[in-house]
Amino acid sequence: MKKFFTRFAAIAMTLVAAFSFVACEEEKVDEVVVSDATVDVVVKAKTSQSATFDITTTNAEAVAYYRTTDTKFIATGDFVFKNGKEIAPNTTVEVSMPYLEEMSDYRLVVAARAVNGAYTVSNTDVHVPDYETSLSIAVNNLTYSGAEVVVTPSEHTAKFVIGIGAANSTVAQFLAGDIESISADGNAPKTVTLQNLDENTDYIVYAQSFNRENTGSDVVTAKITTLEGPNVDIQVSMDNTIQANVTYALNDKCGAVIALAASASVYYEFAEAFGGEEDLLMTYYYAGMADLVQGTAPVTKQWAMNGECDYEYLVAALVLDENMEPYKIVHKEFASPSFDENAPEAKVEITLGANTSAGPQLIYTMGEGTLGYYQSVYTLTDYEDLVAFALSEGLTEEEYIQQYTAFYGYVMFENDDYVWEGLAPNTDMVAVGCPFNKNGIEGYGKNAVLYFHTAPADGTAAVTTEFVTKRENKVKRALSQKFFDPLKK
C-alpha cells in the first residue's frame, strides 16, 4: 500500500507540472497591450457643405483621422494611420471637413497611438443639414381694412408661414400657432392679401421660412397701422328737451351717412323688429324720416325729441364708403337737459287771418320766453270726440289734447302764418296750440284753442278727409314709442 501511494503521488506531481507549463504558454499568446492615450472629439460647427471638429488627445505618440460616409464603418488604428491624415498629438486641433453634401451623414474616425504602440480609436457621427433659409416681407397697398404683404423667400426655401396678430402679440405666440396664419409651398415670391382688419389699428405681421428638413429661419416681423376708414364724427347739442341739433362731420373716406335720432330705450327693439339696424335705417331713409349727409363740410340737422327732461337718446348712423356701400354703424349717446325751475311760462296765441276757399290762414304767435309749440287742426266733431275719450279715461281735456297733438301734430319753434289748404269747406274747426318752454312736455303752458268755420268751397280747392290735416314738418321726429296706446282712435 505504501508503495502504491507513493507512486500515485509522483504521477500527480508530474501532471501538475505539465499543466502549469501549458497555462503559462496560453497567457503569453492572449496578452493584450492597453493604450493609455485618450481621444475627445467635439462637433464645433456645421453647415450645409462642411463640418468642423475639435480633436483633443493626451498621452499619444501620434494621432490620425479618417472620414467616411458609412456611419457603420469600424476601422483599426493601423487603417486610420495608413489611409487618413495625421495631426499634432496631445493638444486640441481644429479639423475641417469641406465639400460635404447637404442632408447627408458622415463619420469621423480618430486614432491615437500610445508610446507602447497600442491604439485608442474614436468614432464621431455628424449629420450635415440642408441649406439655411431666409425671407423678407414688404407691406404694400395699405388701406383702412387690409394690406398686401409681399413675401420673398430665399432660394432653398421649401415652404413659408405668414401670420398676423394684434399689436401686443408675440413671436412665441406665432411659433406656437396661437395667431391666425397661412402657409405656402415653394420659394417663389408670393403676395398675401390681408383683409377685414380694423381701421386705424396696429398689427404685427410675422413670417418664417423652412428648408427641406423643416428647419425654420429666424422670424421676420413688420408692424403695420391701418388707415382711418370711412367715419363720421357726431356732435349733439340740446339746450332744451324738444329740439336736438345734430352735427355730422364726415371724413374724406366716407361717401355718405344715413342717420336718425332715437330713444335709447326703444331703438334696438325697433331695429330687431325691422330685421337689424341697417334695415331700420334704410327703411327710414327711403321714407324720408332719416338724415342723408354727404360731403366733408360739417352739416347740422334738427330733430324733434319727445320733450322729456333727463331722457336718454342716441343718434344711429349708417356709414357708407366711397362706393356708397354700407361700412359700419356708429352711435352717439346723449340726454336731454334736466328740469329748469326758472324757465318762463310758455304762451302762444292763435288768430285767424284770411279765410277763403283756398284755406284758412292760422297765425300762431309765441309769447316771450316760449320755446315752441305743438300745433294741429281738427274738425269740431273730432275735437269733441277726443275730449270725451279723455274724460272717459280719467284724463283732463288739457292734458290729453297736449299729448295727442304732440304725437300727431307738428312741432314749431317760430311764429307761423300757414294757410291750411284742403280742409273741409263750410265746416266748424278747432285750431290747437300747445306751448312749451325749455322743459318741453314738463313745461307746458295753457293750450291755445281757436274755434272757426271754414269758407264755402268754390269748386277748385281739393278736400281731404284725413283726421289730422297733413303739412310739411320742418323738423324730423326722433324714433320713440307712442305716448299712449289709446291716443289714436
Order of alpha helices (4+ residues) and beta strands (2+ residues): alpha-beta-beta-beta-alpha-beta-beta-beta-beta-beta-beta-beta-alpha-beta-beta-beta-beta-beta-beta-beta-alpha-alpha-beta-beta-beta-beta-beta-beta-beta-alpha-alpha-beta-beta-beta-beta
